[in-house]
Amino acid sequence: MSPRTGRPKSEKPLNVEVKARIDTELNKQLEDYCLQKKTTRTEVVRKGIKLVLGLEENK
């Protein structure tokens, strides 16, 4: 039998989904920030959580 193909397993799989409701004004600000910084909404949310928890410095 051939070895399994595909992406290798991550040491820290991202398998927890977080959802939040935001108003249209905050959503527009988030979209503008993502375009300006050339990043994704997901990365901004992850960074925000780390900042709130003190796991990352504000850069």
C-alpha positions in Angstrom: 0.0 0.0 0.0 1.3 3.5 -0.8 2.0 6.0 1.9 -0.7 8.6 2.7 -0.4 11.7 0.6 -1.4 15.2 1.5 -0.5 17.9 4.0 1.5 16.7 7.1 -0.2 17.0 10.5 0.5 20.2 12.4 1.9 20.1 15.9 -0.8 22.6 17.0 -3.9 21.9 14.7 -6.3 24.8 14.4 -9.5 22.9 15.0 -11.5 25.2 17.3 -13.9 27.6 15.6 -14.8 31.0 17.2 -17.8 33.0 16.1 -18.7 36.6 17.1 -21.4 39.0 16.0 -20.3 42.5 15.1 -22.0 45.6 13.7 -21.5 46.8 10.2 -19.4 49.7 11.3 -16.9 47.5 13.1 -16.9 45.0 10.2 -16.1 47.9 7.7 -13.2 48.9 10.0 -12.0 45.3 10.1 -12.1 45.0 6.3 -10.2 48.3 5.8 -7.6 47.2 8.3 -7.1 43.8 6.6 -6.7 45.5 3.2 -4.3 48.1 4.6 -2.1 45.5 6.4 -2.6 42.8 3.7 -3.7 40.2 6.2 -6.8 38.1 6.8 -9.6 38.6 9.3 -8.6 35.4 11.0 -5.1 36.6 11.6 -6.4 39.9 13.0 -8.7 38.0 15.4 -5.9 35.7 16.5 -3.6 38.7 17.1 -6.4 40.5 19.0 -6.9 37.5 21.3 -3.2 37.3 22.0 -3.0 41.0 22.8 -5.9 40.8 25.2 -4.3 37.8 26.9 -0.9 39.5 27.1 0.7 36.9 24.9 1.9 39.4 22.3 3.2 42.9 22.4 1.3 45.7 20.6 3.4 46.4 17.5 
